[in-house]
Amino acid sequence: MLAAVSRVLSRAAQKPASRVLVASCNYSKDATFEIKKCDLYGLEKGPPVTTVLTREDGLKYYRMMLTVRRMELKADQLYKQKFIRGFCHLCDGQEACSVGLEAGIKPTDHVITSYRAHGLCYTRGLSVRSILAELTGRRGGCAKGKGGSMHMYIKNFYGGNGIVGAQGPLGAGIALACKYKGNEEICLTLYGDGAANQGQIAEAHNMAALWKLPCVFICENNLYGMGTSVKRAAASTDYYKRGHFLPGLRVDGMDVLSVREATKFAADYCRSGKGSIVMELQTYRYHGHSMSDPGISYRSREEVQDMRRKSDPIMLLKDRMVNSNLATIEELKGIDVEVRKEIEDAARFATTDPEPPLEELGHHIYCDNPPFEVRGVNQWIKFKSLS
């Protein structure tokens, strides 16, 4: 009898603590939650006001949002240590947007966004290592160290665009290609509340309406265009109505489940052949506009802290999962430990990987082209370009 008990205890001791904890808990497989009703424009019916979250999806969303948060905080640290130079726009606080959008579409769908792109880079499939290495300008970066914060790419993800609002017409063009090919794919075209006042966004809306393009125009309204409040910059802050002849919906962008359901609704609308739709995500960034902006000259510390306390997207999902027996606090703490380790490993790689050599400066201008020479800063300097 004692020998049998000893064998059982020894087998349990060999298992990781997290697995033993999971095995000992009787978790719920799923739970139903109420989500905030979307404001609608030009629509008779909107997304559902309740949704089911499975334990598997909940853990997945939690890990992804936590990874984006930790990655952005590490990028902040690396910038202050001068490993990252130039432009760098962080999206901590807006994690529910990138994770919820990806949860509502297919991997074969297309996404294009502004320069605040790190979260979407990760949810589209880039590794933390390749993102941080791109930020530090290393060969192991997703654009081989030549793109930086605003220019990261992966299959079906078209960046990061450095020009305010430039992704609007480009996204409409991607949607036009989808319609031309007849593959039932769609394009999510994201821009901020500041870019919403750009003329090229209105032009893209017009073309998308005329040609019934499968494009979801998404305004990430984080309340400030650089350092200017939306109330001081826009005659109308109802960005979901800005399409005029396009229907729209306004979504709680701090709730990953609300974003997921709204994205599914918008994607189905586009796939059905009805044309484009505008979606406004009401969200909030914790950092300033960029690393040169402390973020407290045009808003108070109390405002930021209040938003963290009441509406933090990671906290909201965590509370839902724990209160519905989809996970325990200990299990989620374990995920946090794993994410921290992943971020630290990626940061080590991003600060030790070599920079691209000068002779590769002209490479990858075209994806499929015979080698040719590129002129440098004067006519005597030449670089070879290889695809």
Contacts in CASP RR format, 6 or more apart in sequence:
PFRMAT RR
TARGET T0000
AUTHOR 0000-0000-0000
METHOD contacts of the structure
MODEL  1
MLAAVSRVLSRAAQKPASRVLVASCNYSKDATFEIKKCDLYGLEKGPPVT
TVLTREDGLKYYRMMLTVRRMELKADQLYKQKFIRGFCHLCDGQEACSVG
LEAGIKPTDHVITSYRAHGLCYTRGLSVRSILAELTGRRGGCAKGKGGSM
HMYIKNFYGGNGIVGAQGPLGAGIALACKYKGNEEICLTLYGDGAANQGQ
IAEAHNMAALWKLPCVFICENNLYGMGTSVKRAAASTDYYKRGHFLPGLR
VDGMDVLSVREATKFAADYCRSGKGSIVMELQTYRYHGHSMSDPGISYRS
REEVQDMRRKSDPIMLLKDRMVNSNLATIEELKGIDVEVRKEIEDAARFA
TTDPEPPLEELGHHIYCDNPPFEVRGVNQWIKFKSLS
12 20 0 8 1.000
15 23 0 8 1.000
18 331 0 8 1.000
18 334 0 8 1.000
21 328 0 8 1.000
21 330 0 8 1.000
21 331 0 8 1.000
22 331 0 8 1.000
25 328 0 8 1.000
25 331 0 8 1.000
26 325 0 8 1.000
27 55 0 8 1.000
27 325 0 8 1.000
27 326 0 8 1.000
27 327 0 8 1.000
28 55 0 8 1.000
28 324 0 8 1.000
28 325 0 8 1.000
28 326 0 8 1.000
29 54 0 8 1.000
29 55 0 8 1.000
30 52 0 8 1.000
30 53 0 8 1.000
30 54 0 8 1.000
30 55 0 8 1.000
30 326 0 8 1.000
31 52 0 8 1.000
31 53 0 8 1.000
31 320 0 8 1.000
31 324 0 8 1.000
31 325 0 8 1.000
31 326 0 8 1.000
32 50 0 8 1.000
32 51 0 8 1.000
32 52 0 8 1.000
32 53 0 8 1.000
33 50 0 8 1.000
33 51 0 8 1.000
33 52 0 8 1.000
33 53 0 8 1.000
33 257 0 8 1.000
33 320 0 8 1.000
33 324 0 8 1.000
34 49 0 8 1.000
34 50 0 8 1.000
35 47 0 8 1.000
35 48 0 8 1.000
35 49 0 8 1.000
35 50 0 8 1.000
35 51 0 8 1.000
35 252 0 8 1.000
35 255 0 8 1.000
35 257 0 8 1.000
35 258 0 8 1.000
35 261 0 8 1.000
36 49 0 8 1.000
36 252 0 8 1.000
36 255 0 8 1.000
36 258 0 8 1.000
37 49 0 8 1.000
38 46 0 8 1.000
38 47 0 8 1.000
38 249 0 8 1.000
38 250 0 8 1.000
38 251 0 8 1.000
38 258 0 8 1.000
38 262 0 8 1.000
39 240 0 8 1.000
39 249 0 8 1.000
39 250 0 8 1.000
40 46 0 8 1.000
40 247 0 8 1.000
40 248 0 8 1.000
40 249 0 8 1.000
41 238 0 8 1.000
41 240 0 8 1.000
41 241 0 8 1.000
41 247 0 8 1.000
41 248 0 8 1.000
41 249 0 8 1.000
41 278 0 8 1.000
42 247 0 8 1.000
42 248 0 8 1.000
43 247 0 8 1.000
43 248 0 8 1.000
43 249 0 8 1.000
46 249 0 8 1.000
46 265 0 8 1.000
47 249 0 8 1.000
47 251 0 8 1.000
47 258 0 8 1.000
47 261 0 8 1.000
47 262 0 8 1.000
47 264 0 8 1.000
47 265 0 8 1.000
48 261 0 8 1.000
51 257 0 8 1.000
51 260 0 8 1.000
51 261 0 8 1.000
53 257 0 8 1.000
53 320 0 8 1.000
53 321 0 8 1.000
53 324 0 8 1.000
53 326 0 8 1.000
55 321 0 8 1.000
55 326 0 8 1.000
55 327 0 8 1.000
57 103 0 8 1.000
58 317 0 8 1.000
58 321 0 8 1.000
58 326 0 8 1.000
58 327 0 8 1.000
59 321 0 8 1.000
59 326 0 8 1.000
59 327 0 8 1.000
59 335 0 8 1.000
61 99 0 8 1.000
61 100 0 8 1.000
61 103 0 8 1.000
61 256 0 8 1.000
61 317 0 8 1.000
62 314 0 8 1.000
62 317 0 8 1.000
62 318 0 8 1.000
62 321 0 8 1.000
62 327 0 8 1.000
62 332 0 8 1.000
62 335 0 8 1.000
63 335 0 8 1.000
63 338 0 8 1.000
63 339 0 8 1.000
64 95 0 8 1.000
64 99 0 8 1.000
64 122 0 8 1.000
64 123 0 8 1.000
65 95 0 8 1.000
65 96 0 8 1.000
65 99 0 8 1.000
65 256 0 8 1.000
65 313 0 8 1.000
65 314 0 8 1.000
65 317 0 8 1.000
66 314 0 8 1.000
66 335 0 8 1.000
66 336 0 8 1.000
66 339 0 8 1.000
67 122 0 8 1.000
67 128 0 8 1.000
67 339 0 8 1.000
67 342 0 8 1.000
67 343 0 8 1.000
68 91 0 8 1.000
68 92 0 8 1.000
68 95 0 8 1.000
68 98 0 8 1.000
68 99 0 8 1.000
68 118 0 8 1.000
68 119 0 8 1.000
68 122 0 8 1.000
68 123 0 8 1.000
69 92 0 8 1.000
69 93 0 8 1.000
69 95 0 8 1.000
69 314 0 8 1.000
70 339 0 8 1.000
70 340 0 8 1.000
70 343 0 8 1.000
71 118 0 8 1.000
71 119 0 8 1.000
71 122 0 8 1.000
71 128 0 8 1.000
71 131 0 8 1.000
71 132 0 8 1.000
71 343 0 8 1.000
71 346 0 8 1.000
72 90 0 8 1.000
72 91 0 8 1.000
72 92 0 8 1.000
72 118 0 8 1.000
72 119 0 8 1.000
72 287 0 8 1.000
73 92 0 8 1.000
74 132 0 8 1.000
74 343 0 8 1.000
74 344 0 8 1.000
74 346 0 8 1.000
74 347 0 8 1.000
75 84 0 8 1.000
75 88 0 8 1.000
75 90 0 8 1.000
75 118 0 8 1.000
75 132 0 8 1.000
75 135 0 8 1.000
76 90 0 8 1.000
76 287 0 8 1.000
76 291 0 8 1.000
78 84 0 8 1.000
78 132 0 8 1.000
78 135 0 8 1.000
78 136 0 8 1.000
78 347 0 8 1.000
78 350 0 8 1.000
78 351 0 8 1.000
79 85 0 8 1.000
79 88 0 8 1.000
79 291 0 8 1.000
83 136 0 8 1.000
83 350 0 8 1.000
83 351 0 8 1.000
84 135 0 8 1.000
84 136 0 8 1.000
84 149 0 8 1.000
86 149 0 8 1.000
86 291 0 8 1.000
87 115 0 8 1.000
87 149 0 8 1.000
87 150 0 8 1.000
87 162 0 8 1.000
87 290 0 8 1.000
87 291 0 8 1.000
88 135 0 8 1.000
88 149 0 8 1.000
88 290 0 8 1.000
88 291 0 8 1.000
89 115 0 8 1.000
89 116 0 8 1.000
89 117 0 8 1.000
89 149 0 8 1.000
89 150 0 8 1.000
89 289 0 8 1.000
89 290 0 8 1.000
89 291 0 8 1.000
90 116 0 8 1.000
90 118 0 8 1.000
90 285 0 8 1.000
90 287 0 8 1.000
90 288 0 8 1.000
90 291 0 8 1.000
91 97 0 8 1.000
91 98 0 8 1.000
91 116 0 8 1.000
91 117 0 8 1.000
91 118 0 8 1.000
91 119 0 8 1.000
91 285 0 8 1.000
92 285 0 8 1.000
92 286 0 8 1.000
92 287 0 8 1.000
93 254 0 8 1.000
93 283 0 8 1.000
93 284 0 8 1.000
93 285 0 8 1.000
93 286 0 8 1.000
93 312 0 8 1.000
93 313 0 8 1.000
94 116 0 8 1.000
94 220 0 8 1.000
94 222 0 8 1.000
94 253 0 8 1.000
94 283 0 8 1.000
94 284 0 8 1.000
94 285 0 8 1.000
94 313 0 8 1.000
95 119 0 8 1.000
95 256 0 8 1.000
95 313 0 8 1.000
95 314 0 8 1.000
96 253 0 8 1.000
96 254 0 8 1.000
96 255 0 8 1.000
96 256 0 8 1.000
96 258 0 8 1.000
96 259 0 8 1.000
96 283 0 8 1.000
96 313 0 8 1.000
96 316 0 8 1.000
96 317 0 8 1.000
97 220 0 8 1.000
97 253 0 8 1.000
97 259 0 8 1.000
97 281 0 8 1.000
97 283 0 8 1.000
98 119 0 8 1.000
98 120 0 8 1.000
98 122 0 8 1.000
98 123 0 8 1.000
99 123 0 8 1.000
99 256 0 8 1.000
99 259 0 8 1.000
100 123 0 8 1.000
100 256 0 8 1.000
100 259 0 8 1.000
100 260 0 8 1.000
100 263 0 8 1.000
101 111 0 8 1.000
101 120 0 8 1.000
101 123 0 8 1.000
101 188 0 8 1.000
101 190 0 8 1.000
101 218 0 8 1.000
101 259 0 8 1.000
101 260 0 8 1.000
101 263 0 8 1.000
102 120 0 8 1.000
102 123 0 8 1.000
102 124 0 8 1.000
103 256 0 8 1.000
103 259 0 8 1.000
103 260 0 8 1.000
103 263 0 8 1.000
104 260 0 8 1.000
104 263 0 8 1.000
104 264 0 8 1.000
104 267 0 8 1.000
105 111 0 8 1.000
105 186 0 8 1.000
105 188 0 8 1.000
105 263 0 8 1.000
105 267 0 8 1.000
106 185 0 8 1.000
107 156 0 8 1.000
108 156 0 8 1.000
108 183 0 8 1.000
108 185 0 8 1.000
109 156 0 8 1.000
109 185 0 8 1.000
109 186 0 8 1.000
109 187 0 8 1.000
109 188 0 8 1.000
109 267 0 8 1.000
110 156 0 8 1.000
110 157 0 8 1.000
110 158 0 8 1.000
110 171 0 8 1.000
110 174 0 8 1.000
110 175 0 8 1.000
110 178 0 8 1.000
110 185 0 8 1.000
110 186 0 8 1.000
110 187 0 8 1.000
110 188 0 8 1.000
111 120 0 8 1.000
111 124 0 8 1.000
111 156 0 8 1.000
111 157 0 8 1.000
111 158 0 8 1.000
111 187 0 8 1.000
111 188 0 8 1.000
111 190 0 8 1.000
112 157 0 8 1.000
112 158 0 8 1.000
112 159 0 8 1.000
112 160 0 8 1.000
112 161 0 8 1.000
112 167 0 8 1.000
112 168 0 8 1.000
112 170 0 8 1.000
112 171 0 8 1.000
112 174 0 8 1.000
112 187 0 8 1.000
112 188 0 8 1.000
112 189 0 8 1.000
112 190 0 8 1.000
113 120 0 8 1.000
113 159 0 8 1.000
113 160 0 8 1.000
113 161 0 8 1.000
113 167 0 8 1.000
113 189 0 8 1.000
113 190 0 8 1.000
113 191 0 8 1.000
114 160 0 8 1.000
114 161 0 8 1.000
114 162 0 8 1.000
114 164 0 8 1.000
114 165 0 8 1.000
114 167 0 8 1.000
114 190 0 8 1.000
114 191 0 8 1.000
114 192 0 8 1.000
114 195 0 8 1.000
114 220 0 8 1.000
115 149 0 8 1.000
115 150 0 8 1.000
115 160 0 8 1.000
115 161 0 8 1.000
115 162 0 8 1.000
116 192 0 8 1.000
116 220 0 8 1.000
116 285 0 8 1.000
117 149 0 8 1.000
117 150 0 8 1.000
117 152 0 8 1.000
117 159 0 8 1.000
117 160 0 8 1.000
118 131 0 8 1.000
118 149 0 8 1.000
118 152 0 8 1.000
120 157 0 8 1.000
120 190 0 8 1.000
121 131 0 8 1.000
121 142 0 8 1.000
121 152 0 8 1.000
121 154 0 8 1.000
121 157 0 8 1.000
121 159 0 8 1.000
122 128 0 8 1.000
122 131 0 8 1.000
124 154 0 8 1.000
124 156 0 8 1.000
124 157 0 8 1.000
125 154 0 8 1.000
125 157 0 8 1.000
126 142 0 8 1.000
126 152 0 8 1.000
126 154 0 8 1.000
126 157 0 8 1.000
127 346 0 8 1.000
128 342 0 8 1.000
128 343 0 8 1.000
128 346 0 8 1.000
129 140 0 8 1.000
129 141 0 8 1.000
129 345 0 8 1.000
129 346 0 8 1.000
129 349 0 8 1.000
129 350 0 8 1.000
130 140 0 8 1.000
130 141 0 8 1.000
130 142 0 8 1.000
131 141 0 8 1.000
131 142 0 8 1.000
131 152 0 8 1.000
131 346 0 8 1.000
132 346 0 8 1.000
132 347 0 8 1.000
132 349 0 8 1.000
132 350 0 8 1.000
133 139 0 8 1.000
133 140 0 8 1.000
133 141 0 8 1.000
133 142 0 8 1.000
133 145 0 8 1.000
133 346 0 8 1.000
133 349 0 8 1.000
133 350 0 8 1.000
133 353 0 8 1.000
134 140 0 8 1.000
134 141 0 8 1.000
134 142 0 8 1.000
134 143 0 8 1.000
134 145 0 8 1.000
134 147 0 8 1.000
134 148 0 8 1.000
134 149 0 8 1.000
134 152 0 8 1.000
135 148 0 8 1.000
135 149 0 8 1.000
135 350 0 8 1.000
136 350 0 8 1.000
136 351 0 8 1.000
136 353 0 8 1.000
137 145 0 8 1.000
137 146 0 8 1.000
137 147 0 8 1.000
137 148 0 8 1.000
137 355 0 8 1.000
137 356 0 8 1.000
138 145 0 8 1.000
138 349 0 8 1.000
138 350 0 8 1.000
138 353 0 8 1.000
138 354 0 8 1.000
138 355 0 8 1.000
138 356 0 8 1.000
139 145 0 8 1.000
139 353 0 8 1.000
139 354 0 8 1.000
139 355 0 8 1.000
139 356 0 8 1.000
140 349 0 8 1.000
140 353 0 8 1.000
141 353 0 8 1.000
142 152 0 8 1.000
142 153 0 8 1.000
142 154 0 8 1.000
143 151 0 8 1.000
143 152 0 8 1.000
143 153 0 8 1.000
144 356 0 8 1.000
144 360 0 8 1.000
144 363 0 8 1.000
144 364 0 8 1.000
145 355 0 8 1.000
145 356 0 8 1.000
146 356 0 8 1.000
146 361 0 8 1.000
146 364 0 8 1.000
150 159 0 8 1.000
150 160 0 8 1.000
150 161 0 8 1.000
150 162 0 8 1.000
151 159 0 8 1.000
151 160 0 8 1.000
151 162 0 8 1.000
152 159 0 8 1.000
152 160 0 8 1.000
153 159 0 8 1.000
158 167 0 8 1.000
158 170 0 8 1.000
158 171 0 8 1.000
158 174 0 8 1.000
159 167 0 8 1.000
160 167 0 8 1.000
161 167 0 8 1.000
161 170 0 8 1.000
164 194 0 8 1.000
164 195 0 8 1.000
164 198 0 8 1.000
165 191 0 8 1.000
165 195 0 8 1.000
165 198 0 8 1.000
165 200 0 8 1.000
165 201 0 8 1.000
166 200 0 8 1.000
167 189 0 8 1.000
167 190 0 8 1.000
167 191 0 8 1.000
168 189 0 8 1.000
168 191 0 8 1.000
168 200 0 8 1.000
168 201 0 8 1.000
168 204 0 8 1.000
168 217 0 8 1.000
169 200 0 8 1.000
169 203 0 8 1.000
169 204 0 8 1.000
169 207 0 8 1.000
170 189 0 8 1.000
171 187 0 8 1.000
171 189 0 8 1.000
171 204 0 8 1.000
171 215 0 8 1.000
172 187 0 8 1.000
172 189 0 8 1.000
172 204 0 8 1.000
172 207 0 8 1.000
172 208 0 8 1.000
172 213 0 8 1.000
172 215 0 8 1.000
173 187 0 8 1.000
173 213 0 8 1.000
174 187 0 8 1.000
174 189 0 8 1.000
174 215 0 8 1.000
175 186 0 8 1.000
175 187 0 8 1.000
175 189 0 8 1.000
175 208 0 8 1.000
175 213 0 8 1.000
175 214 0 8 1.000
175 215 0 8 1.000
175 270 0 8 1.000
175 276 0 8 1.000
176 211 0 8 1.000
176 213 0 8 1.000
178 184 0 8 1.000
178 185 0 8 1.000
178 186 0 8 1.000
178 187 0 8 1.000
178 213 0 8 1.000
178 214 0 8 1.000
179 211 0 8 1.000
179 212 0 8 1.000
179 213 0 8 1.000
179 214 0 8 1.000
184 214 0 8 1.000
184 271 0 8 1.000
185 214 0 8 1.000
186 214 0 8 1.000
186 215 0 8 1.000
186 216 0 8 1.000
186 267 0 8 1.000
186 270 0 8 1.000
186 271 0 8 1.000
187 213 0 8 1.000
187 214 0 8 1.000
187 215 0 8 1.000
187 216 0 8 1.000
188 216 0 8 1.000
188 218 0 8 1.000
188 263 0 8 1.000
189 204 0 8 1.000
189 215 0 8 1.000
189 216 0 8 1.000
189 217 0 8 1.000
189 218 0 8 1.000
190 218 0 8 1.000
190 219 0 8 1.000
190 220 0 8 1.000
191 198 0 8 1.000
191 201 0 8 1.000
191 217 0 8 1.000
191 218 0 8 1.000
191 219 0 8 1.000
191 220 0 8 1.000
192 219 0 8 1.000
192 220 0 8 1.000
192 221 0 8 1.000
192 222 0 8 1.000
192 225 0 8 1.000
193 219 0 8 1.000
193 220 0 8 1.000
193 221 0 8 1.000
193 222 0 8 1.000
193 223 0 8 1.000
193 224 0 8 1.000
193 225 0 8 1.000
193 230 0 8 1.000
193 233 0 8 1.000
193 234 0 8 1.000
193 237 0 8 1.000
193 239 0 8 1.000
194 225 0 8 1.000
194 226 0 8 1.000
194 230 0 8 1.000
194 233 0 8 1.000
194 234 0 8 1.000
195 201 0 8 1.000
196 219 0 8 1.000
196 221 0 8 1.000
196 234 0 8 1.000
196 239 0 8 1.000
196 242 0 8 1.000
197 233 0 8 1.000
197 234 0 8 1.000
201 217 0 8 1.000
201 242 0 8 1.000
202 242 0 8 1.000
202 243 0 8 1.000
204 215 0 8 1.000
204 217 0 8 1.000
205 217 0 8 1.000
205 242 0 8 1.000
205 243 0 8 1.000
205 244 0 8 1.000
205 245 0 8 1.000
205 246 0 8 1.000
205 276 0 8 1.000
205 278 0 8 1.000
206 245 0 8 1.000
207 213 0 8 1.000
208 215 0 8 1.000
208 217 0 8 1.000
208 246 0 8 1.000
208 275 0 8 1.000
208 276 0 8 1.000
209 243 0 8 1.000
209 245 0 8 1.000
209 246 0 8 1.000
209 275 0 8 1.000
209 276 0 8 1.000
212 273 0 8 1.000
212 274 0 8 1.000
212 275 0 8 1.000
212 276 0 8 1.000
213 275 0 8 1.000
213 276 0 8 1.000
214 270 0 8 1.000
214 271 0 8 1.000
214 273 0 8 1.000
214 275 0 8 1.000
214 276 0 8 1.000
215 270 0 8 1.000
215 275 0 8 1.000
215 276 0 8 1.000
216 263 0 8 1.000
216 266 0 8 1.000
216 267 0 8 1.000
216 270 0 8 1.000
216 276 0 8 1.000
216 277 0 8 1.000
216 278 0 8 1.000
216 279 0 8 1.000
217 243 0 8 1.000
217 246 0 8 1.000
217 276 0 8 1.000
217 277 0 8 1.000
217 278 0 8 1.000
217 279 0 8 1.000
218 278 0 8 1.000
218 279 0 8 1.000
218 280 0 8 1.000
218 281 0 8 1.000
219 239 0 8 1.000
219 240 0 8 1.000
219 242 0 8 1.000
219 278 0 8 1.000
219 279 0 8 1.000
219 280 0 8 1.000
219 281 0 8 1.000
220 281 0 8 1.000
220 283 0 8 1.000
221 230 0 8 1.000
221 237 0 8 1.000
221 239 0 8 1.000
221 280 0 8 1.000
221 281 0 8 1.000
221 282 0 8 1.000
221 283 0 8 1.000
222 283 0 8 1.000
222 284 0 8 1.000
222 285 0 8 1.000
223 229 0 8 1.000
223 230 0 8 1.000
223 284 0 8 1.000
224 230 0 8 1.000
224 285 0 8 1.000
224 289 0 8 1.000
224 298 0 8 1.000
224 299 0 8 1.000
225 233 0 8 1.000
225 289 0 8 1.000
226 289 0 8 1.000
226 293 0 8 1.000
227 289 0 8 1.000
227 293 0 8 1.000
227 295 0 8 1.000
227 297 0 8 1.000
227 298 0 8 1.000
228 298 0 8 1.000
229 298 0 8 1.000
230 237 0 8 1.000
231 237 0 8 1.000
236 242 0 8 1.000
238 250 0 8 1.000
238 280 0 8 1.000
239 250 0 8 1.000
239 278 0 8 1.000
239 280 0 8 1.000
240 248 0 8 1.000
240 249 0 8 1.000
240 250 0 8 1.000
240 278 0 8 1.000
240 279 0 8 1.000
240 280 0 8 1.000
241 248 0 8 1.000
241 278 0 8 1.000
242 278 0 8 1.000
243 278 0 8 1.000
246 276 0 8 1.000
246 277 0 8 1.000
246 278 0 8 1.000
247 269 0 8 1.000
247 277 0 8 1.000
247 278 0 8 1.000
248 277 0 8 1.000
248 278 0 8 1.000
248 279 0 8 1.000
248 280 0 8 1.000
249 262 0 8 1.000
249 265 0 8 1.000
249 266 0 8 1.000
249 277 0 8 1.000
249 278 0 8 1.000
249 279 0 8 1.000
249 280 0 8 1.000
250 279 0 8 1.000
250 280 0 8 1.000
250 282 0 8 1.000
251 258 0 8 1.000
251 259 0 8 1.000
251 262 0 8 1.000
251 279 0 8 1.000
251 280 0 8 1.000
251 281 0 8 1.000
251 282 0 8 1.000
252 258 0 8 1.000
252 259 0 8 1.000
252 282 0 8 1.000
253 259 0 8 1.000
253 281 0 8 1.000
253 282 0 8 1.000
253 283 0 8 1.000
253 313 0 8 1.000
254 282 0 8 1.000
254 283 0 8 1.000
254 284 0 8 1.000
254 311 0 8 1.000
254 312 0 8 1.000
254 313 0 8 1.000
254 316 0 8 1.000
255 313 0 8 1.000
255 316 0 8 1.000
256 313 0 8 1.000
256 316 0 8 1.000
256 317 0 8 1.000
257 317 0 8 1.000
259 281 0 8 1.000
262 279 0 8 1.000
263 279 0 8 1.000
266 277 0 8 1.000
266 279 0 8 1.000
269 275 0 8 1.000
269 277 0 8 1.000
270 276 0 8 1.000
270 277 0 8 1.000
284 307 0 8 1.000
284 311 0 8 1.000
286 304 0 8 1.000
286 307 0 8 1.000
286 308 0 8 1.000
287 293 0 8 1.000
287 295 0 8 1.000
288 294 0 8 1.000
288 295 0 8 1.000
289 295 0 8 1.000
295 304 0 8 1.000
296 304 0 8 1.000
318 332 0 8 1.000
320 326 0 8 1.000
321 327 0 8 1.000
321 332 0 8 1.000
322 328 0 8 1.000
322 329 0 8 1.000
322 332 0 8 1.000
359 383 0 8 1.000
359 384 0 8 1.000
361 374 0 8 1.000
361 383 0 8 1.000
362 374 0 8 1.000
362 383 0 8 1.000
362 384 0 8 1.000
362 385 0 8 1.000
363 384 0 8 1.000
363 385 0 8 1.000
363 386 0 8 1.000
363 387 0 8 1.000
364 385 0 8 1.000
364 386 0 8 1.000
364 387 0 8 1.000
365 374 0 8 1.000
365 385 0 8 1.000
365 387 0 8 1.000
366 385 0 8 1.000
366 387 0 8 1.000
367 387 0 8 1.000
368 387 0 8 1.000
369 385 0 8 1.000
369 387 0 8 1.000
371 384 0 8 1.000
371 385 0 8 1.000
371 386 0 8 1.000
371 387 0 8 1.000
372 384 0 8 1.000
372 385 0 8 1.000
373 382 0 8 1.000
373 383 0 8 1.000
373 384 0 8 1.000
373 385 0 8 1.000
374 382 0 8 1.000
374 383 0 8 1.000
374 384 0 8 1.000
374 385 0 8 1.000
375 381 0 8 1.000
375 382 0 8 1.000
375 383 0 8 1.000
376 382 0 8 1.000
376 383 0 8 1.000
END
